[in-house]
Amino acid sequence: MKTVFFFAALAVTAVGCASAELPRPETATRQVVPIPVCTKGLAPPKRAAGGKAVMRSLEPEEWLEILVPSYEEKRAFDGRELDCTGHYVFANDALRWGIPVRGSFTEEGKPLTIEPDVEVDVHAGPEGMRVLWMRSLRFENGDIGGPLALVRAIDDRAEIYGVGSFRGPDTTKFEMARVGSEAVVVSQEKRCPDQYNCRKVANFYLARRGRLVQAATADVDRIARIPCVAERGLYCEYKLRTDVTYEPDGIHLLEQVRVKVVPTEAKGDRDGDRMLRTAEFTRVLKVERDSLFSSNESLWERIVGQE
């Protein structure tokens, strides 16, 4: 079966022909789901009583065949493959300098091979949505990278709504959240050079024109220990905790920063482990075209280095 790529213009054309088609049972769901840019037919499932839409679960290898049409025949990658939207799978800035985990992109080496059940992460979301991440490249700093996609299999078809790339720690977690009518892909990655310089970041992606576009980034947890400004000769420790909630009007970030003087190794230090202040603030990331714009500057940026 062939994979089909839909342009936005086709979606507009289809409106004029709607009266000639029978309404699908999942019409209400479709109103809040992105328009698919790639589809592939599936064997019709057995419908339950009431004719409700059937959410399907595909194997990672099946999703690879839809995402990268040439994979169905070659079962390997040479670095020049196109995804179902016509963009290069690996030749982009996000994955530059990546080395295949297994195989090579050189003419002398063996092509990159994938073990879908091991190297393709499938993260479940609401309404049958799935986030796929193919962990196929490694980087000098230890990062892992590869294609990222927002997909769903429903009734007699598999649909892809957006394709992008992601590079980050191997322990990165993904989820899909709903913000009004928008489907937002969220990744959370943690980087800790040391115990006093640690940061957990959430990246938010929107499906736009067949691509997954990184629309915003926010700190979820963060700690830093730096020299105090007002308390000369002492060190201040800053700790950030962020509660993230997804509402119809945007992504709400309730940020709390705690600041304290930390003990030093000096004997008789009477100022060690003393709380200086705690601050809280809520800001909102609102969808505006291809981005998520913050209603205010992050609390971290406004407080760190002021004590």
C-alpha positions as CSV (number, residue, x, y, z in Angstrom):
1,M,0.0,0.0,0.0
2,K,1.2,3.5,-0.8
3,T,1.6,6.3,1.7
4,V,-0.2,9.4,0.7
5,F,1.0,13.0,1.4
6,F,-1.8,15.6,1.9
7,F,-1.1,19.3,1.4
8,A,-3.2,21.9,3.2
9,A,-4.8,22.9,-0.1
10,L,-6.4,19.4,-0.4
11,A,-7.9,19.8,3.0
12,V,-9.6,23.0,1.8
13,T,-10.8,21.3,-1.4
14,A,-12.3,18.5,0.6
15,V,-14.7,20.8,2.3
16,G,-16.7,21.4,-0.9
17,C,-17.2,17.6,-1.3
18,A,-18.2,16.9,2.3
19,S,-21.9,16.4,1.3
20,A,-21.0,13.5,-1.0
21,E,-19.4,11.5,1.9
22,L,-21.0,9.7,4.8
23,P,-20.1,11.2,8.1
24,R,-17.4,9.3,10.0
25,P,-18.2,8.2,13.6
26,E,-15.2,10.1,14.9
27,T,-16.3,13.4,13.5
28,A,-16.4,15.0,17.0
29,T,-12.9,13.8,17.7
30,R,-11.6,15.1,14.4
31,Q,-12.5,18.7,15.3
32,V,-9.7,18.7,17.9
33,V,-7.1,16.6,16.0
34,P,-4.5,18.1,13.6
35,I,-5.1,17.4,9.9
36,P,-3.0,14.4,8.9
37,V,-0.1,15.0,6.4
38,C,0.5,11.3,5.7
39,T,-2.0,8.4,5.8
40,K,-1.9,4.7,5.1
41,G,-4.9,2.3,4.8
42,L,-5.2,-0.5,7.3
43,A,-7.4,-3.6,7.4
44,P,-10.8,-2.6,8.7
45,P,-11.2,-3.5,12.4
46,K,-14.3,-5.1,14.0
47,R,-16.5,-2.3,15.3
48,A,-18.0,-2.4,18.8
49,A,-21.7,-1.9,19.3
50,G,-22.6,1.8,18.7
51,G,-20.2,2.3,15.8
52,K,-17.6,4.2,17.9
53,A,-14.2,4.8,16.4
54,V,-11.7,2.1,17.1
55,M,-8.2,3.2,18.2
56,R,-5.5,0.9,16.9
57,S,-2.1,0.0,18.3
58,L,0.6,-0.6,15.6
59,E,4.0,-2.1,16.1
60,P,7.1,0.2,16.0
61,E,8.1,-1.5,12.7
62,E,4.7,-0.7,11.1
63,W,5.1,2.9,12.1
64,L,8.6,3.1,10.5
65,E,7.2,1.8,7.2
66,I,4.7,4.6,7.2
67,L,7.0,7.3,8.4
68,V,9.8,6.4,6.0
69,P,8.3,4.7,2.9
70,S,11.6,3.4,1.6
71,Y,12.2,1.5,4.8
72,E,9.5,-1.0,3.9
73,E,11.7,-2.3,1.0
74,K,15.3,-1.7,2.2
75,R,15.0,-2.4,6.0
76,A,18.0,0.0,6.4
77,F,19.0,3.6,6.0
78,D,21.9,5.2,4.1
79,G,21.3,8.8,5.3
80,R,19.5,10.0,2.2
81,E,16.0,8.8,3.0
82,L,12.9,11.1,2.8
83,D,10.1,10.9,5.3
84,C,6.5,10.7,4.1
85,T,6.3,14.5,3.9
86,G,9.2,14.7,1.5
87,H,11.9,16.0,4.0
88,Y,15.2,14.3,4.7
89,V,15.0,12.0,7.7
90,F,18.6,12.6,9.0
91,A,20.0,15.5,6.9
92,N,19.0,18.4,9.1
93,D,20.6,20.8,11.6
94,A,19.2,19.1,14.7
95,L,20.9,15.8,13.9
96,R,24.1,17.2,12.4
97,W,27.3,15.3,13.5
98,G,25.3,12.3,14.7
99,I,26.9,8.9,14.2
100,P,24.6,5.9,13.5
101,V,24.2,3.7,16.6
102,R,24.6,0.6,14.4
103,G,26.0,0.8,10.9
104,S,27.3,3.8,8.9
105,F,26.3,6.5,6.4
106,T,29.5,6.2,4.4
107,E,29.6,4.4,1.0
108,E,32.2,1.9,2.4
109,G,30.3,1.1,5.5
110,K,27.1,-1.0,6.0
111,P,23.8,1.0,6.0
112,L,22.3,2.0,9.3
113,T,20.0,-0.8,10.6
114,I,17.3,-0.4,13.3
115,E,15.8,-2.8,15.8
116,P,12.3,-1.1,16.0
117,D,11.2,-2.9,19.2
118,V,14.3,-1.5,20.9
119,E,15.2,1.8,19.2
120,V,11.8,3.2,18.5
121,D,10.0,4.6,21.6
122,V,6.2,4.8,21.4
123,H,4.6,7.0,24.0
124,A,0.8,6.8,24.4
125,G,-1.3,10.0,24.7
126,P,-5.0,10.9,24.8
127,E,-7.5,10.2,22.0
128,G,-5.3,7.3,20.7
129,M,-2.4,9.7,19.9
130,R,1.2,8.4,20.0
131,V,4.6,10.1,20.0
132,L,7.3,8.2,18.2
133,W,11.1,8.8,18.7
134,M,13.6,6.8,16.7
135,R,16.8,6.7,18.8
136,S,19.2,6.0,15.8
137,L,22.1,8.4,16.2
138,R,24.6,9.1,19.0
139,F,26.6,12.2,19.6
140,E,29.9,13.0,21.2
141,N,28.4,14.4,24.4
142,G,26.3,11.3,25.0
143,D,23.1,12.5,23.4
144,I,20.9,10.3,21.3
145,G,18.9,11.6,18.3
146,G,16.5,10.7,15.5
147,P,13.2,11.4,13.9
148,L,10.2,12.5,16.1
149,A,6.6,12.1,15.0
150,L,3.0,12.6,16.2
151,V,0.8,9.8,15.0
152,R,-2.5,7.9,15.4
153,A,-4.0,4.7,14.1
154,I,-7.8,4.8,14.0
155,D,-10.3,2.6,12.3
156,D,-9.0,1.6,8.8
157,R,-6.1,4.0,8.6
158,A,-2.8,5.2,10.2
159,E,-2.3,9.0,10.3
160,I,0.8,11.1,10.8
161,Y,0.3,14.7,11.9
162,G,3.8,16.1,12.1
163,V,7.4,15.0,11.7
164,G,10.5,16.5,13.3
165,S,13.8,15.7,14.9
166,F,15.0,15.4,18.5
167,R,18.4,15.2,20.1
168,G,18.8,14.7,23.9
169,P,19.7,12.4,26.7
170,D,18.7,8.7,26.3
171,T,16.4,9.1,29.3
172,T,14.2,11.8,27.7
173,K,10.5,11.2,28.3
174,F,7.7,12.2,25.8
175,E,4.0,12.9,26.2
176,M,1.2,14.5,24.2
177,A,-1.0,17.1,25.9
178,R,-4.1,19.0,24.8
179,V,-4.1,22.8,24.9
180,G,-7.5,23.9,23.6
181,S,-7.7,22.5,20.1
182,E,-3.9,22.1,19.9
183,A,-2.1,18.8,20.2
184,V,1.2,19.6,21.9
185,V,4.2,17.2,22.0
186,V,6.2,17.5,25.2
187,S,9.7,16.2,25.9
188,Q,11.4,16.3,29.3
189,E,15.1,16.0,29.5
190,K,17.5,16.3,32.5
191,R,21.1,17.5,32.4
192,C,23.3,17.5,35.5
193,P,27.0,18.4,35.1
194,D,27.1,18.1,38.9
195,Q,24.7,18.0,41.9
196,Y,24.8,21.8,42.3
197,N,24.2,22.5,38.7
198,C,21.2,20.5,37.6
199,R,18.4,21.3,35.1
200,K,15.2,19.5,34.0
201,V,13.7,21.1,30.9
202,A,10.4,20.7,29.1
203,N,10.3,21.3,25.4
204,F,7.0,22.0,23.7
205,Y,6.3,21.2,20.0
206,L,3.4,22.2,17.8
207,A,2.3,20.4,14.5
208,R,2.6,23.0,11.7
209,R,2.5,22.3,8.0
210,G,3.5,18.7,8.4
211,R,6.4,19.5,10.8
212,L,6.8,19.3,14.5
213,V,8.1,22.8,15.4
214,Q,9.7,23.5,18.8
215,A,7.5,26.3,20.1
216,A,8.8,26.9,23.6
217,T,11.1,25.7,26.4
218,A,10.6,25.9,30.2
219,D,12.5,24.8,33.2
220,V,10.7,22.2,35.3
221,D,13.3,21.6,38.0
222,R,16.5,23.5,38.4
223,I,19.3,24.1,41.0
224,A,22.3,26.3,41.0
225,R,24.8,27.3,43.6
226,I,26.6,30.7,43.0
227,P,28.3,33.4,45.1
228,C,25.8,35.6,46.9
229,V,25.5,39.2,45.8
230,A,24.3,40.7,49.1
231,E,26.0,38.1,51.4
232,R,29.6,38.7,50.6
233,G,31.9,35.7,50.9
234,L,29.0,33.2,51.0
235,Y,27.2,31.0,48.5
236,C,23.5,31.1,47.6
237,E,21.6,28.1,46.4
238,Y,18.6,28.6,44.1
239,K,16.0,25.9,43.6
240,L,13.2,26.0,41.1
241,R,10.1,23.8,41.0
242,T,7.5,24.2,38.3
243,D,3.9,22.8,38.2
244,V,2.8,22.5,34.6
245,T,-0.9,22.3,33.8
246,Y,-2.6,22.3,30.4
247,E,-5.6,24.5,30.0
248,P,-7.8,25.6,27.1
249,D,-6.1,29.1,27.1
250,G,-2.5,27.8,27.3
251,I,0.2,26.1,29.3
252,H,0.2,27.3,32.9
253,L,3.5,27.3,34.7
254,L,3.4,27.8,38.4
255,E,7.0,28.5,39.3
256,Q,8.5,28.6,42.8
257,V,12.1,29.6,43.6
258,R,13.6,29.1,47.0
259,V,16.9,30.9,47.9
260,K,19.1,30.0,50.9
261,V,22.6,30.6,52.1
262,V,24.4,27.2,52.1
263,P,26.9,26.1,54.7
264,T,30.6,26.2,53.9
265,E,33.5,24.1,55.1
266,A,34.8,27.0,57.3
267,K,34.6,26.1,61.0
268,G,32.2,28.2,63.0
269,D,30.2,29.3,60.0
270,R,27.2,30.9,61.7
271,D,25.5,31.8,58.4
272,G,25.3,28.4,56.9
273,D,22.0,26.8,55.8
274,R,19.9,30.0,56.2
275,M,16.7,30.6,54.1
276,L,16.7,34.0,52.4
277,R,13.4,34.0,50.5
278,T,10.7,32.1,48.6
279,A,8.9,33.4,45.6
280,E,6.0,32.1,43.5
281,F,4.6,33.3,40.2
282,T,2.4,31.9,37.4
283,R,3.0,32.6,33.8
284,V,1.1,31.3,30.8
285,L,2.4,30.0,27.4
286,K,-0.2,31.0,24.8
287,V,-0.4,29.6,21.3
288,E,0.3,32.3,18.7
289,R,0.7,31.0,15.1
290,D,3.8,28.7,15.2
291,S,5.0,29.6,18.7
292,L,4.1,29.6,22.4
293,F,4.6,33.1,23.8
294,S,5.1,33.6,27.5
295,S,3.0,36.1,29.4
296,N,6.0,37.1,31.4
297,E,9.7,36.4,32.0
298,S,10.5,33.3,33.9
299,L,10.8,33.7,37.7
300,W,14.3,32.1,37.5
301,E,15.6,34.8,35.3
302,R,14.2,37.5,37.5
303,I,15.5,36.2,40.8
304,V,18.9,34.4,40.3
305,G,21.8,36.5,41.1
306,Q,19.8,39.2,43.0
307,E,20.6,38.0,46.5
